[in-house]
Every structure is written in structure tokens, then in C-alpha cells.
Amino acid sequence: MTFVLSQSRFAVSRISVEFYLIAFVCVVLTVMAYLIEFQASTNGAQSIPRIVQELDLAHENNLAAWFSGALLAIIGLHMMDGNTLCRSSLPRAARAWAITAGVFFFLSADEVGSLHERLSGVGRTMGVGSWGLLLPLGAVLAALLLWAVATLWRAGDVQRKQALILLVGFALLGSVAVQEVLEHAMTWNSAHASALRIAIEEGSELAGMLVLLCVAISNTSGVLADRHGAPFAVPVERRHGLLILLIVLAPAISYVTAGLQDHGRGRPADWLAAMAFLSAAAVVAGGWLQGRTGHAVLVVVGLLLALSCACIAISPDQTFEMANMTVSRRAMLLVFLTMILLSASYRLGCMTVSPLRLLVLAGVCLALLALSESRTMAFFLTIALGAVINFEISLARKAELDLDREAGTSLR
């Protein structure tokens, strides 16, 4: 199979906006990594303003942590477009892209939810050491990725070139582990040297992600070149399954996350909610990438990204009293953003909610406000809110795609 990247300068320019915007943020975060470490080494961590700490990649549950996890998930979503692109003519390559996307979704969950740090602690408790559980997990992930790359290589043509670039991206990500070994093996005597090491380490990781994003975006460009294809179609096609999966996983993961005592680590339940909102943002952005919608729809994308970020960057434990009721600041912000989102989505045609489903959404919002004092319920209802909004956005997008197919059929 061969495909040609979109000939439309219009489509290419829009997808380029995504890449260059993400690349710009990566550069900013790398520079901030140096400045924050230099300031901390010189004057102490307490001298760093709270707003600046939000851009610190070395910490959890902040804006930088959300961006890093979201970037891995975005790479996974673009890789799912490779599954869409190859599904009919290269089924093995399609499976390879799906498996690679699954690995990146797991890496996103690990980045946000601090999974490998906790697994390391479990290993020490079991007496197998910090690496006792991490090494088997790493071996499984490496085997999956190697199989996927080998499968793409055998597919030939464009997929072979993509496989080579994937290896470069994986090598950059892998270099971070080597740098961490050097961190503990060497003595960093000056603040400048320590800050430079941090910047190189974080920059290498982000550079690896950008290389992988470049490969993954080429899949979406291929979908855009196919006049009958649509970017980010998999979340739309699997909307019912995704809704069921989120609702089924929500109680258990909310209960487990609420019971975690290491509050400085990431919150796995919040990753699930954040990714539901992120997936919805990608679905809306898909129409914009196609040129089907105007720039105004980016307001909806921005609101969905803000909802996704709030799930991670704002703690559910920050509360205040309102009308004799303890309310989480995060819950209040999520409900406020949801109200604005509903209004903007309705005006722009991104969401068409029936009265019954609107009642369900209102019930989730009210319950989130009323029960946010309970950590378990706060996590569960935040996931439920993301799941319902993601379903509604995907449903509206599905209607758009069906209309496009009907119009194409009538023209033929």
C-alpha cells in the first residue's frame, strides 16, 4: 500500500499548526527545566513562585505533567489513524499501529499516574527490589514495540520509512534511562551543571516525543489525503465501547486512587478523566483539520483541553464552604467550564444533546458539586463527566461523518 500526503496546502497548514505549537511548548518547558533547577540549586526550591512550578517537568500533578502525558496520548491518537489508514489493505500494519498506540496510552497513564514509581515500591515491599517488577513490564512493552516496528518494516514503502524514524524516537526516549544512571554516578558540583543536566534529560525526552509525533502525524496526513477518510475516527467509531469502558473502570480506579497515601505522586483516576476530555478535543479538532469547520471551533477544543488539564493540575482536596456545603475548587471549575462548553458546542454544532441526556449531564454536574468532599466520589464523578461529554461529542461527529458519506454516495 502507498499513500500520498495531502496535496491540499489548506489541510497541511492546519496539521502543521498542531505540530509547531506542540514543538514550541516543548522548547519552553525545556528552557524552564534549566531555569527552575538553576534557581532551586542557587536559592532553594522555596524561592520558585507557585505559578512557575506549574511548568516544572520534574514534579507531578501540574501543567507540565499534564502536557507530557497528553502529548504521549496525542501520539497514540495519531497512531490510531495509522490503523484506520491501513485497515483494509494492510491488516498486519494496521494491528501494528494499534498496538503501538496502546503502548503510548499506557506510557501516558504512567507519566500522569506515577505507575512505575509505585510498581517499584511494590517490588521493594515484595522483596524483589525496585527493578523486580519493572524489568518484566519493560520487556513486555519493548517486545510489543519491536514486533510493531518489524511488522511495519516488512510492509515496505512508507511504513518502512516510518519504522526507521520510530526507532530514532524510541532511542531518544531510551537515552533518558542512561542519563538517569549518569545522574547518580557523577557529582554535579555547580548549579549550572546540574541545571544543564536536567534540561538535557527533559529535552531528550521531549525531542523523542516530537520525533514520534512527526511519524504519527504522517498517518493523519494520509487520512486527510483520502477524501473518504476522517482523522481520529477510531474514538468516534468506538464511542459506545469507550463509554462502557470508562464507566466500568471508574469505580475501581477511583476507590484505589482515593486510598493512595503518597499524595505527591500522580493520581491514576484523574488520568482516565483527563484522557476522556482529551479524546473529545481530538474528535472536535478532527473536523477542523479536515477543513470542515472554521477556526471558531477551536474555542471548543480549548475548553476541552482546559477541562483535561484541570483534572490533573488541580487537586480535588482543595475545598471551600458554599451555602453550608463543602465544595471542591476543582469540581466548581469543572462544572463552570462544562456550562461554557455546552453553550459554545451547541452554537457551533459540536454537540447536540437530547433533553434526556442533558438531564443526565446536569445530574452528574450537581452530584460532583454535592459529593466532591468525598475523594472517591470526586474521582468517579469526574471520570463520569468526561465519559458523558466525550460520548456526546463523538455522537455529533458521527452524525457529521454519516452526512458526508451520504453526500459522497449521492454524488457517485
C-alpha positions in Angstrom: 0.0 0.0 0.0 1.1 3.5 -0.7 -0.4 6.8 0.2 0.5 10.4 -0.7 0.4 13.1 1.9 -2.3 15.6 1.5 -2.0 17.8 -1.6 -4.1 20.4 0.0 -2.0 23.2 1.4 -5.0 24.1 3.5 -5.1 20.8 5.2 -1.3 20.6 5.6 -1.1 24.0 7.1 -3.7 23.1 9.7 -2.0 20.0 10.8 1.3 21.9 10.8 -0.2 24.3 13.3 -0.6 21.4 15.8 3.0 20.2 15.4 4.6 23.6 15.6 2.5 24.6 18.6 3.4 21.4 20.5 7.1 21.9 19.5 7.1 25.5 20.8 5.7 24.3 24.2 8.4 21.6 24.3 11.1 24.2 23.8 9.6 26.4 26.5 9.4 23.5 29.0 13.0 22.6 28.3 14.2 26.1 29.0 12.1 26.2 32.1 13.6 23.0 33.3 17.0 24.6 33.2 15.9 27.9 34.9 13.9 26.1 37.6 16.7 23.8 38.5 19.3 26.6 38.5 17.1 28.7 40.7 16.4 25.8 43.1 20.1 25.0 43.3 21.1 28.6 43.9 18.4 29.9 46.2 16.4 26.9 47.2 13.1 25.4 45.9 11.1 27.8 48.2 12.2 30.7 46.1 10.4 29.5 43.0 6.9 31.1 42.6 3.9 28.7 42.6 2.9 29.7 39.0 6.4 28.8 37.8 6.3 25.4 39.5 3.4 24.6 37.2 5.9 24.4 34.4 8.3 22.1 36.2 8.6 18.7 34.4 10.3 17.2 37.5 7.1 17.4 39.5 3.7 15.6 39.4 0.2 17.0 39.2 0.9 20.3 37.4 0.5 21.8 34.0 3.8 20.4 32.7 2.9 16.8 33.9 -0.4 17.1 32.1 1.3 18.3 28.9 3.8 15.5 28.9 1.1 12.8 29.5 -1.3 14.5 27.0 1.5 14.5 24.3 2.0 10.8 24.7 -1.7 10.2 24.3 -1.9 12.5 21.3 0.9 10.5 19.7 -1.3 7.4 20.4 -4.3 9.0 18.8 -2.4 9.9 15.6 -1.0 6.3 15.6 -4.6 5.1 15.6 -5.0 6.9 12.3 -2.4 4.5 11.0 -4.8 1.7 12.0 -7.6 3.5 10.0 -5.3 4.1 7.0 -4.0 0.5 6.7 -7.1 -1.4 7.9 -8.4 -2.5 4.5 -5.2 -3.1 2.6 -2.5 -3.9 5.2 -4.2 -5.5 8.2 -1.0 -6.6 9.9 0.4 -3.0 9.7 -3.0 -1.8 11.0 -2.6 -4.0 14.0 1.0 -2.8 14.5 -0.2 0.8 14.7 -3.0 -0.2 17.1 -0.6 -2.0 19.4 1.9 0.9 19.3 -0.9 3.3 20.1 -1.9 1.1 23.1 1.7 1.2 24.4 1.7 5.0 24.2 -1.6 5.2 26.0 -0.1 3.1 28.8 3.0 5.4 28.8 0.7 8.4 29.1 -1.0 6.7 32.1 2.4 6.1 33.6 3.5 9.6 33.1 0.5 11.1 34.8 -0.4 8.4 37.3 3.1 7.6 38.5 2.6 3.9 37.8 6.2 2.7 37.5 7.2 4.6 40.7 4.5 2.8 42.6 5.3 -0.5 41.0 8.9 0.0 42.1 7.7 0.4 45.7 5.6 -2.7 45.4 8.6 -4.6 44.2 10.6 -3.5 47.3 7.8 -4.5 49.6 7.7 -7.9 47.9 11.4 -8.3 48.4 12.2 -8.4 44.7 13.8 -5.0 44.6 13.0 -1.8 42.7 13.5 -3.4 39.3 11.9 -6.8 40.1 8.6 -5.8 38.6 9.7 -3.0 36.3 12.0 -5.2 34.2 9.3 -7.8 33.2 6.9 -4.9 32.4 9.6 -3.1 30.3 10.4 -6.4 28.5 6.7 -6.8 27.5 6.5 -3.2 26.3 9.8 -3.5 24.3 8.6 -6.8 22.7 5.4 -5.2 21.6 7.1 -2.2 20.1 9.8 -4.3 18.4 7.1 -6.5 16.9 5.2 -3.5 15.6 8.3 -1.9 14.1 9.3 -5.2 12.5 5.8 -5.5 11.0 5.9 -2.0 9.6 9.3 -2.7 8.2 8.0 -5.8 6.3 5.1 -3.8 5.0 7.6 -1.8 2.9 7.3 1.6 1.2 6.1 4.4 3.5 5.7 2.1 6.5 9.4 1.1 6.3 10.5 4.8 6.5 8.1 5.3 9.4 9.6 2.3 11.2 13.1 3.8 10.9 12.0 7.1 12.3 10.2 5.3 15.1 13.4 3.7 16.1 15.1 7.1 16.3 12.3 8.3 18.6 12.5 5.3 20.8 16.3 5.7 21.0 15.9 9.3 22.3 13.4 8.2 24.9 15.6 5.3 25.9 18.6 7.7 26.3 16.8 9.2 29.3 17.3 6.0 31.3 21.1 6.2 30.5 21.1 9.8 31.6 19.5 8.9 34.9 22.2 6.4 35.6 24.8 9.1 34.9 22.9 11.4 37.2 23.6 9.1 40.2 27.1 8.0 39.0 28.6 11.5 38.7 28.9 14.5 41.0 27.4 17.8 39.8 29.3 20.4 41.6 27.8 23.6 40.1 24.2 24.8 39.8 24.8 25.4 36.1 26.0 21.8 35.5 23.0 20.4 37.5 20.5 22.6 35.6 22.1 21.7 32.3 21.8 18.0 33.0 18.1 18.4 33.9 17.5 20.4 30.7 19.2 17.8 28.5 17.4 15.0 30.1 13.9 16.5 29.8 14.8 17.9 26.4 15.8 14.5 25.2 12.5 13.0 26.3 10.5 15.8 24.7 12.7 15.6 21.5 11.9 11.8 21.3 8.2 12.5 21.6 8.4 15.1 18.9 10.1 12.7 16.5 7.4 10.1 17.3 4.7 12.7 16.9 6.1 13.6 13.4 5.8 10.0 12.4 2.3 9.6 13.9 1.1 12.8 12.3 2.0 11.5 8.9 -0.7 8.9 9.4 -3.3 11.6 9.9 -2.0 13.4 6.8 -2.6 10.2 4.9 -6.1 10.0 6.2 -6.7 13.6 5.2 -5.4 12.8 1.7 -8.1 10.1 1.5 -11.2 12.1 0.7 -13.4 9.4 2.3 -11.4 9.2 5.5 -11.6 11.2 8.7 -8.9 11.9 11.3 -9.4 10.5 14.8 -12.2 8.3 13.6 -11.5 5.4 16.0 -12.7 7.2 19.1 -15.9 8.0 17.2 -16.4 4.5 15.9 -15.8 3.0 19.3 -17.7 5.6 21.3 -20.1 3.1 22.9 -17.3 0.8 23.9 -15.3 3.7 25.2 -18.2 4.9 27.3 -18.8 1.5 28.8 -15.1 1.0 29.5 -14.8 4.3 31.3 -17.9 3.7 33.4 -16.8 0.1 34.3 -13.3 1.2 35.2 -14.3 4.3 37.1 -15.5 2.8 40.4 -12.4 0.5 41.0 -9.8 3.1 39.9 -11.5 5.8 41.9 -11.5 3.7 45.0 -7.9 2.7 44.6 -6.7 6.3 43.8 -8.6 7.7 46.8 -6.8 5.2 49.1 -3.3 6.1 47.9 -1.3 7.8 50.7 1.5 9.2 48.6 -0.3 12.4 47.7 2.8 13.8 46.0 2.5 11.2 43.2 0.2 11.3 40.2 -3.5 10.3 40.5 -4.4 7.4 38.1 -8.1 8.1 38.2 -7.5 11.7 37.1 -5.6 10.4 34.1 -8.7 8.5 33.0 -10.9 11.6 33.3 -8.3 13.8 31.6 -8.0 11.4 28.6 -11.7 11.3 28.1 -11.7 15.1 27.7 -8.6 15.0 25.5 -10.2 12.4 23.3 -13.2 14.6 22.9 -10.9 17.5 22.0 -9.2 15.4 19.3 -12.6 14.4 17.8 -13.6 18.1 17.5 -10.1 19.0 16.1 -10.5 16.3 13.5 -13.3 18.3 11.8 -11.1 21.4 11.9 -8.1 19.5 10.4 -10.4 18.4 7.5 -11.4 22.0 6.9 -15.0 21.1 7.6 -15.3 23.6 10.4 -14.0 27.2 10.9 -11.5 28.5 13.4 -14.3 29.3 15.9 -14.5 25.6 16.8 -11.0 25.9 18.3 -12.8 27.5 21.3 -14.5 24.2 22.0 -11.1 22.4 21.6 -9.6 24.9 24.1 -12.3 24.3 26.6 -12.0 20.6 26.4 -8.2 20.8 26.8 -8.8 23.1 29.8 -11.1 20.5 31.4 -8.5 17.8 30.7 -5.7 19.9 32.3 -7.8 20.8 35.3 -8.3 17.1 36.1 -4.6 16.8 36.7 -3.2 20.2 37.6 -5.8 21.0 40.3 -6.1 18.8 43.4 -9.5 17.5 44.4 -8.6 18.2 48.0 -8.7 22.0 47.7 -12.1 22.9 49.1 -14.2 25.9 50.3 -17.5 26.4 52.0 -20.5 27.5 50.0 -24.1 27.5 51.2 -23.3 25.3 54.2 -21.7 22.8 51.9 -18.1 21.9 51.4 -17.2 22.1 47.6 -14.0 21.2 45.8 -12.5 24.1 43.9 -11.8 21.7 41.1 -15.3 20.5 41.0 -16.6 24.1 40.8 -14.2 24.9 37.9 -15.1 21.7 36.0 -18.8 22.4 36.2 -18.2 26.1 35.2 -16.2 25.1 32.2 -18.8 22.4 31.3 -21.5 25.1 31.2 -19.5 27.2 28.9 -18.6 24.2 26.8 -22.3 23.2 26.4 -23.1 26.7 25.2 -20.2 27.0 22.8 -20.7 23.5 21.4 -24.4 24.0 20.8 -23.8 27.2 18.9 -21.0 25.7 16.8 -22.8 22.4 16.2 -20.2 20.3 18.0 -22.7 18.7 20.4 -26.5 18.1 20.1 -27.7 16.8 23.4 -31.2 15.4 23.8 -33.3 16.5 26.8 -32.8 13.2 28.5 -29.0 13.1 28.0 -28.8 16.8 29.1 -30.6 15.8 32.3 -28.0 13.1 32.9 -25.2 15.6 32.3 -26.8 18.0 34.7 -27.2 15.3 37.3 -23.5 14.4 37.0 -22.5 18.1 37.5 -24.8 18.6 40.5 -23.6 15.3 42.1 -20.0 16.4 41.5 -20.6 19.6 43.4 -22.5 18.0 46.2 -20.3 15.0 46.7 -16.8 16.4 45.9 -15.8 16.3 49.6 -15.5 12.5 49.2 -12.3 11.7 47.3 -13.7 8.5 45.8 -16.9 10.2 44.6 -14.9 13.2 43.3 -12.7 10.9 41.2 -15.7 8.8 40.0 -17.9 11.7 39.0 -15.1 13.5 37.2 -14.5 10.4 35.1 -18.3 10.1 34.5 -18.4 13.8 33.4 -15.6 13.2 31.0 -17.2 10.0 29.7 -20.5 11.6 29.0 -19.1 14.7 27.3 -16.8 12.5 25.2 -19.8 10.4 24.1 -21.8 13.4 23.2 -19.0 15.0 21.2 -18.4 11.7 19.4 -22.1 11.2 18.7 -22.3 14.6 17.0 -19.1 13.9 15.0 -20.6 10.6 13.9 -23.6 12.4 12.5 -21.4 14.7 10.5 -19.4 11.8 9.1 -22.6 10.0 8.1 -23.8 13.1 6.3 -20.5 13.3 4.4 -20.8 9.7 3.3 -24.4 10.1 2.2 -23.4 13.2 0.2 -20.5 11.3 -1.4 -22.7 8.4 -2.3 -25.3 10.6 -3.9 -22.6 12.3 -6.0 -21.4 9.0 -7.3 
